[in-house]
Amino acid sequence: MTKKQKAALAVAALEKEYPDALCSLKEKEPYRLLIAVRLSAQCTDARVNLVTPVLFERFPTLESLAFADVAEVEEIVHPCGFFRAKANDIVSMSRMLIEKYDSKVPDTIEELVKLPGVGRKTANLIVGDVYGKPAVVADTKDPAKVEKELKALLDPKKSNDFCHRCVLHGRAVCIARRPNCPACVMNGFCSYYLKQK
């Protein structure tokens, strides 16, 4: 079986298992989702979903965030970890969105990664979820390499949803430290599982 065939099987299996391929972050406004994704680095989406309502109640507009006191933002985002870097990025990113992008979140990976704290993972999520363009969200040590490899294997129309489904599957079944292979919908063609048998 080729890698492309295996990828198609994985896409089909996860589509059936997780028909609603939704981002776990609750923010829908583009700049707010961008900030939520920045906060999610090394943090659970559940925790981010508790912090963002507090952040956006205190700073309800992009402008209010752009000119916020970084220390106050730090205090609010503290539960997400790496709060100093994240708060600084949020304020700087908000200011740059206003000054360079006319208060609009860019729609290309190339422009998004110019924003403070935005890497390829975040950029791909925004491009896919906000703008509906084909995207591959990869959260690994070498996201650019994984993104390139997956783009070659996945149907572009299904790639963004596939990535959301992978996250859901990773939380429910394929947990890094203790994968539940017998319950996995992909165990019939998963190399890891087949090697364990």
C-alpha positions as CSV (number, residue, x, y, z in Angstrom):
1,M,0.0,0.0,0.0
2,T,1.4,3.4,-0.9
3,K,1.6,6.3,1.5
4,K,-1.1,8.1,-0.5
5,Q,-3.4,5.1,-0.3
6,K,-2.8,4.9,3.4
7,A,-3.5,8.6,3.8
8,A,-6.8,8.2,1.9
9,L,-7.8,5.4,4.3
10,A,-6.9,7.6,7.3
11,V,-9.0,10.5,6.0
12,A,-12.0,8.2,5.4
13,A,-11.7,6.5,8.8
14,L,-11.5,9.7,10.7
15,E,-14.3,11.4,8.7
16,K,-16.5,8.5,9.8
17,E,-15.4,8.6,13.4
18,Y,-15.4,12.4,13.8
19,P,-18.0,13.8,11.3
20,D,-17.8,17.3,12.9
21,A,-14.2,18.4,12.2
22,L,-14.3,21.6,14.3
23,C,-11.5,23.6,15.8
24,S,-11.6,23.1,19.6
25,L,-10.9,26.8,20.2
26,K,-14.2,28.7,20.6
27,E,-13.2,32.0,19.1
28,K,-14.6,32.8,15.7
29,E,-13.6,36.4,15.0
30,P,-10.4,36.1,12.9
31,Y,-8.1,38.2,15.1
32,R,-9.5,36.6,18.3
33,L,-9.0,33.1,16.9
34,L,-5.4,34.1,15.9
35,I,-4.8,35.2,19.5
36,A,-6.4,32.0,20.9
37,V,-4.1,29.9,18.7
38,R,-1.1,31.8,20.0
39,L,-2.2,31.1,23.6
40,S,-2.7,27.4,22.8
41,A,1.1,26.8,22.4
42,Q,2.1,24.4,25.2
43,C,-1.4,24.7,26.6
44,T,-4.7,22.9,26.3
45,D,-7.5,24.3,24.2
46,A,-9.8,23.8,27.2
47,R,-7.7,26.2,29.3
48,V,-7.4,28.7,26.4
49,N,-11.2,28.6,26.1
50,L,-11.4,29.7,29.8
51,V,-8.9,32.5,29.4
52,T,-10.0,34.1,26.2
53,P,-13.4,35.3,27.4
54,V,-11.7,37.1,30.3
55,L,-9.1,38.6,27.9
56,F,-11.7,39.8,25.4
57,E,-14.0,41.2,28.0
58,R,-11.2,43.4,29.3
59,F,-9.9,44.2,25.8
60,P,-13.0,44.0,23.5
61,T,-11.4,45.4,20.4
62,L,-8.2,44.9,18.4
63,E,-7.3,48.6,19.2
64,S,-7.7,48.1,22.9
65,L,-5.3,45.1,22.7
66,A,-2.8,47.0,20.5
67,F,-2.4,49.6,23.2
68,A,-2.8,47.4,26.2
69,D,-0.5,47.4,29.2
70,V,1.5,44.2,28.6
71,A,1.7,43.5,32.3
72,E,-2.1,43.5,32.5
73,V,-2.3,41.1,29.5
74,E,0.3,38.9,31.2
75,E,-1.8,38.7,34.3
76,I,-4.8,37.5,32.3
77,V,-3.0,35.0,30.1
78,H,-0.8,33.7,33.0
79,P,-2.8,30.4,33.2
80,C,-1.8,29.5,29.6
81,G,1.9,29.3,30.5
82,F,4.8,31.3,28.8
83,F,2.6,34.3,29.7
84,R,5.3,37.0,29.2
85,A,6.1,35.9,25.6
86,K,2.5,35.3,24.8
87,A,1.3,38.7,26.2
88,N,4.1,40.6,24.4
89,D,3.2,38.8,21.1
90,I,-0.5,39.5,21.5
91,V,0.1,43.2,22.0
92,S,2.7,43.4,19.2
93,M,0.6,41.3,16.9
94,S,-2.5,43.5,17.5
95,R,-0.5,46.6,16.8
96,M,1.0,45.2,13.6
97,L,-2.4,44.1,12.4
98,I,-3.6,47.7,12.7
99,E,-0.6,49.4,11.3
100,K,0.4,47.0,8.5
101,Y,-2.8,45.1,7.6
102,D,-5.5,47.7,8.1
103,S,-6.9,45.7,11.1
104,K,-7.5,42.6,9.0
105,V,-5.9,39.2,9.6
106,P,-3.8,38.3,6.5
107,D,-5.1,35.4,4.4
108,T,-1.7,33.9,3.4
109,I,0.8,31.8,5.3
110,E,3.6,34.1,4.0
111,E,2.0,37.2,5.5
112,L,0.8,35.5,8.7
113,V,4.2,34.3,9.7
114,K,5.4,37.9,9.7
115,L,3.3,38.5,12.8
116,P,4.9,38.2,16.2
117,G,4.5,34.7,17.7
118,V,2.9,33.3,14.5
119,G,4.5,30.1,13.1
120,R,3.4,27.8,10.3
121,K,1.1,25.8,12.5
122,T,-0.9,28.9,13.5
123,A,-0.8,30.4,10.0
124,N,-2.1,27.1,8.5
125,L,-5.0,27.0,11.0
126,I,-6.0,30.6,10.2
127,V,-5.8,30.1,6.5
128,G,-7.9,26.9,6.7
129,D,-10.4,27.8,9.3
130,V,-10.9,31.5,8.6
131,Y,-10.4,31.6,4.8
132,G,-11.3,28.1,3.8
133,K,-8.1,27.5,1.9
134,P,-6.4,24.1,1.8
135,A,-4.1,23.9,4.8
136,V,-2.1,21.4,6.8
137,V,-1.7,22.1,10.5
138,A,1.4,20.3,11.8
139,D,2.5,20.5,15.4
140,T,5.9,18.7,15.4
141,K,9.6,19.4,15.8
142,D,9.8,20.2,12.0
143,P,6.3,21.5,11.0
144,A,7.4,22.8,7.6
145,K,8.7,19.3,6.6
146,V,5.6,17.5,7.9
147,E,3.3,20.1,6.3
148,K,5.1,19.5,2.9
149,E,4.9,15.7,3.2
150,L,1.2,15.8,4.2
151,K,0.3,18.2,1.4
152,A,1.7,15.7,-1.1
153,L,-0.5,12.9,0.4
154,L,-3.8,14.6,1.2
155,D,-6.7,15.8,-0.9
156,P,-6.4,19.6,-0.5
157,K,-10.2,19.9,0.0
158,K,-9.9,17.5,3.0
159,S,-6.6,18.5,4.5
160,N,-7.8,21.1,7.0
161,D,-10.6,19.0,8.4
162,F,-8.2,16.0,8.5
163,C,-5.9,17.9,10.8
164,H,-8.7,18.8,13.2
165,R,-9.8,15.2,13.2
166,C,-6.3,14.1,14.0
167,V,-6.3,16.4,17.1
168,L,-9.7,14.9,18.2
169,H,-8.4,11.4,17.6
170,G,-5.2,12.1,19.5
171,R,-7.2,13.3,22.5
172,A,-9.7,10.4,22.4
173,V,-7.7,7.4,21.3
174,C,-4.2,7.9,20.0
175,I,-2.7,9.4,23.1
176,A,1.1,9.8,22.8
177,R,2.0,8.0,26.0
178,R,-0.7,5.4,26.0
179,P,-2.3,4.9,22.6
180,N,-5.5,2.7,22.7
181,C,-4.7,0.8,19.6
182,P,-7.4,-1.9,19.9
183,A,-10.1,0.9,19.9
184,C,-8.5,2.8,17.0
185,V,-10.4,3.0,13.7
186,M,-7.1,2.9,11.8
187,N,-5.5,-0.1,13.4
188,G,-6.1,-2.2,10.3
189,F,-3.5,-0.2,8.4
190,C,-1.5,1.7,11.1
191,S,2.2,0.8,10.9
192,Y,2.7,1.4,14.6
193,Y,-0.1,-1.0,15.6
194,L,0.8,-3.7,13.1
195,K,4.4,-3.7,14.4
196,Q,3.1,-4.2,18.0
197,K,1.1,-7.3,17.1
